[in-house]
Amino acid sequence: MAYQIRKQERISEDLELMETKDHPTVLIHIDISPEHIAKDYRKVQLEIAKAQQIGDVSAFRTAVDALFHLVFGADATERILEYFDGSYIDATLNVLPFIYDRIHPAVEA
């Protein structure tokens, strides 16, 4: 059997922020290369963990904002925050599970 090597696949996902059960208010398409964000992704993960450990809300918000910008880009991050009426808490509680379920495994692979 031959030794096989594959290029790492891009992350291509859609995130739908729903107005109602069947109608998305905001659709965000993500198409990124895990290898291009890996270093910054790990750095932001550490910043989030550190801010949580010391209870620094401002540092946590800054780190989450950096993570959103890294994964979604500036325009999509702004649209996400608009959807959650500017609440980083709501955005974090609702969007981080998507990042950890869909983006994290590809970056850590």
Beta strands, then each sheet from edge to edge (+ up, - down):
strand 1: 11-20
strand 2: 23-32
sheet 1: 1+ 2-
end
